[in-house]
């Protein structure tokens, strides 16, 4: 007999998505869900400030205040809060931003009822949970970043890790704006890094950086 009740707040701006999740949660047999709903980040914050929930299931693309911003705020104010990201976004940089904001798990919206149940129970136990797809994305990205770093470090080990990462993006002809989006830094900060890299490598132009990177095998 199931006796454990779990209070869950679903944060998603689409009613049909919330309805589907409620249906899934009501059909699983591991716990009794007590479900509340919020349609945006601000509404979620207002509800959480008034009432304690066991798990927050947070979408990312929300109106008014997005899921990343809401998660960062909530985790800073309520350090013990347990947030599970549930999103259609599979871009690694978005996943990392959500995890850096404090989310304890990340599921894609194509996850099934078993995985959803496992994720909720896992983060309730204060452990991290990533769906298989997300885990593979993070592993693959880690391997790529490691390879990039080794390539850059072998030719320019006087650069910091961040400078090495930015050099790779510059070498792939990304603009300051695009790099800032990828790394969640301001354009001005990227411009500062670019100047430091040019100075450290004694190169005068961005075109020179690209030629240097090609010559050294950082990019092909």
C-alpha positions as CSV (number, residue, x, y, z in Angstrom):
1,X,0.0,0.0,0.0
2,X,1.4,3.4,-1.0
3,X,1.5,5.8,1.9
4,X,4.2,8.4,0.9
5,X,2.7,11.7,-0.3
6,X,5.0,14.0,-2.4
7,X,4.1,17.6,-2.9
8,X,5.0,18.7,-6.4
9,X,4.9,22.0,-8.1
10,X,4.7,21.9,-11.9
11,X,6.1,25.0,-13.6
12,X,5.2,25.1,-17.3
13,X,3.5,27.7,-19.4
14,X,1.6,25.2,-21.5
15,X,-1.6,23.8,-19.8
16,X,-1.6,20.8,-22.1
17,X,1.9,19.8,-20.9
18,X,0.9,20.2,-17.2
19,X,-2.2,18.1,-17.8
20,X,-0.1,15.4,-19.4
21,X,2.4,15.4,-16.5
22,X,-0.4,15.3,-14.0
23,X,-1.9,12.3,-15.8
24,X,1.5,10.5,-15.8
25,X,2.2,11.2,-12.1
26,X,-1.3,10.0,-11.1
27,X,-0.7,6.7,-12.9
28,X,2.6,5.8,-11.3
29,X,2.5,3.5,-8.3
30,X,5.5,4.7,-6.2
31,X,4.0,7.6,-4.3
32,X,0.9,9.7,-3.9
33,X,1.4,13.0,-5.8
34,X,-0.1,16.2,-4.4
35,X,0.3,18.6,-7.4
36,X,0.1,22.3,-7.7
37,X,0.7,24.3,-10.9
38,X,2.4,27.5,-12.0
39,X,2.5,29.0,-15.5
40,X,5.7,31.2,-15.2
41,X,8.7,31.8,-13.1
42,X,7.3,34.7,-11.1
43,X,4.2,32.7,-10.2
44,X,6.3,29.8,-9.1
45,X,8.5,32.0,-6.9
46,X,5.4,33.5,-5.3
47,X,3.9,30.1,-4.5
48,X,7.2,28.7,-3.1
49,X,7.6,31.7,-0.8
50,X,4.2,30.9,0.7
51,X,4.3,27.1,0.7
52,X,6.8,24.3,0.9
53,X,7.0,21.7,-1.9
54,X,9.1,18.5,-2.0
55,X,10.0,18.8,-5.7
56,X,9.8,21.6,-8.2
57,X,9.5,20.5,-11.8
58,X,10.8,23.5,-13.8
59,X,10.5,24.2,-17.5
60,X,13.1,26.6,-18.9
61,X,11.3,28.6,-21.6
62,X,8.9,30.4,-19.3
63,X,7.3,33.9,-19.7
64,X,8.1,36.8,-17.3
65,X,11.0,35.0,-15.6
66,X,12.6,32.0,-17.4
67,X,13.4,28.7,-15.6
68,X,17.1,29.3,-15.3
69,X,16.6,32.7,-13.6
70,X,13.9,31.4,-11.4
71,X,16.0,28.4,-10.4
72,X,19.0,30.5,-9.6
73,X,16.9,32.8,-7.4
74,X,15.1,30.0,-5.6
75,X,18.3,28.0,-4.9
76,X,20.0,31.1,-3.5
77,X,17.0,31.8,-1.2
78,X,16.1,28.2,-0.3
79,X,19.4,26.2,-0.4
80,X,17.6,22.9,0.4
81,X,15.1,23.2,-2.5
82,X,14.9,20.4,-5.0
83,X,14.4,21.4,-8.6
84,X,14.1,19.0,-11.5
85,X,14.4,20.6,-14.9
86,X,12.0,19.2,-17.5
87,X,12.6,20.8,-20.8
88,X,12.6,20.3,-24.6
89,X,16.0,22.0,-24.7
90,X,18.9,19.5,-25.4
91,X,21.6,22.1,-26.0
92,X,24.5,21.4,-23.6
93,X,25.1,25.0,-22.8
94,X,21.5,25.4,-21.7
95,X,21.6,22.2,-19.6
96,X,24.8,23.5,-18.0
97,X,23.3,26.8,-17.2
98,X,20.3,25.1,-15.5
99,X,22.6,22.9,-13.5
100,X,24.8,25.8,-12.6
101,X,21.7,27.6,-11.4
102,X,21.1,24.8,-8.9
103,X,18.8,22.2,-10.5
104,X,19.4,18.7,-9.1
105,X,18.3,16.9,-12.3
106,X,17.5,17.4,-15.9
107,X,15.0,15.5,-18.0
108,X,13.9,16.0,-21.6
109,X,10.2,16.2,-22.2
110,X,10.2,12.9,-24.1
111,X,10.9,11.0,-20.9
112,X,8.5,8.3,-19.9
113,X,6.6,7.7,-16.7
114,X,9.3,5.4,-15.2
115,X,12.1,7.8,-15.7
116,X,10.0,10.7,-14.4
117,X,9.2,8.7,-11.3
118,X,12.9,7.7,-10.8
119,X,14.0,11.3,-11.2
120,X,11.6,12.6,-8.6
121,X,12.6,9.9,-6.0
122,X,16.3,10.3,-6.7
123,X,16.4,14.0,-6.1
124,X,14.2,13.6,-3.1
125,X,17.1,11.5,-1.8
126,X,19.4,14.5,-2.4
127,X,21.1,12.9,-5.4
128,X,21.5,14.1,-8.9
129,X,19.5,12.7,-11.8
130,X,19.9,13.0,-15.6
131,X,17.9,11.2,-18.2
132,X,19.9,8.9,-20.4
133,X,19.9,11.3,-23.3
134,X,21.1,14.2,-21.1
135,X,23.8,12.1,-19.6
136,X,25.1,11.1,-23.0
137,X,25.1,14.8,-24.1
138,X,27.1,15.8,-21.1
139,X,29.6,13.0,-21.5
140,X,30.1,13.7,-25.1
141,X,30.6,17.4,-24.5
142,X,33.1,16.6,-21.6
143,X,35.2,14.5,-24.0
144,X,35.1,17.2,-26.7
145,X,36.0,20.0,-24.2
146,X,38.8,17.8,-22.8
147,X,40.2,17.2,-26.3
148,X,39.9,20.9,-27.2
149,X,41.7,21.9,-24.0
150,X,44.6,19.5,-24.6
151,X,45.0,20.8,-28.1
152,X,45.1,24.4,-27.0
153,X,47.2,23.8,-23.9
154,X,49.8,21.9,-25.9
155,X,50.5,25.1,-27.9
156,X,49.6,27.9,-25.5
157,X,49.8,26.7,-22.0
158,X,50.2,30.2,-20.7
159,X,46.4,30.8,-21.4
160,X,43.9,30.2,-18.6
161,X,41.2,27.5,-19.1
162,X,38.6,30.2,-20.0
163,X,41.0,31.9,-22.5
164,X,41.7,28.5,-24.1
165,X,38.0,27.9,-24.5
166,X,37.4,31.3,-26.0
167,X,40.4,30.8,-28.4
168,X,38.8,27.7,-29.7
169,X,35.5,29.5,-30.4
170,X,37.4,32.4,-32.0
171,X,39.3,30.0,-34.2
172,X,35.9,28.6,-35.3
173,X,35.0,32.2,-36.4
174,X,32.3,32.8,-33.8
175,X,31.6,36.5,-33.1
176,X,31.9,38.0,-29.6
177,X,28.1,38.0,-29.4
178,X,27.9,34.2,-30.2
179,X,30.6,33.3,-27.8
180,X,28.9,35.4,-25.1
181,X,25.7,33.4,-25.7
182,X,27.5,30.1,-25.5
183,X,29.4,30.9,-22.3
184,X,26.7,33.0,-20.6
185,X,29.1,36.0,-20.3
186,X,28.7,39.6,-21.4
187,X,30.0,40.7,-24.8
188,X,32.3,43.2,-23.0
189,X,33.8,40.3,-21.0
190,X,34.5,38.3,-24.2
191,X,36.1,41.4,-25.8
192,X,38.4,41.6,-22.8
193,X,39.4,38.0,-23.0
194,X,40.0,38.4,-26.8
195,X,42.4,41.3,-26.1
196,X,44.3,39.2,-23.4
197,X,44.6,36.3,-25.8
198,X,46.0,38.5,-28.5
199,X,48.5,40.0,-26.1
200,X,49.6,36.7,-24.6
201,X,50.2,35.1,-28.0
202,X,51.7,38.2,-29.5
203,X,49.2,38.3,-32.3
204,X,47.8,41.5,-33.7
205,X,44.4,40.5,-35.2
206,X,41.6,38.0,-34.9
207,X,42.4,36.8,-38.3
208,X,45.9,36.1,-37.1
209,X,44.4,34.0,-34.2
210,X,42.5,31.9,-36.7
211,X,45.6,31.3,-38.8
212,X,47.5,30.5,-35.6
213,X,44.9,28.0,-34.5
214,X,44.8,26.3,-37.9
215,X,48.6,26.1,-38.0
216,X,48.8,24.6,-34.5
217,X,46.0,22.1,-35.2
218,X,43.5,23.6,-32.7
219,X,41.0,23.6,-35.5
220,X,41.1,22.2,-39.1
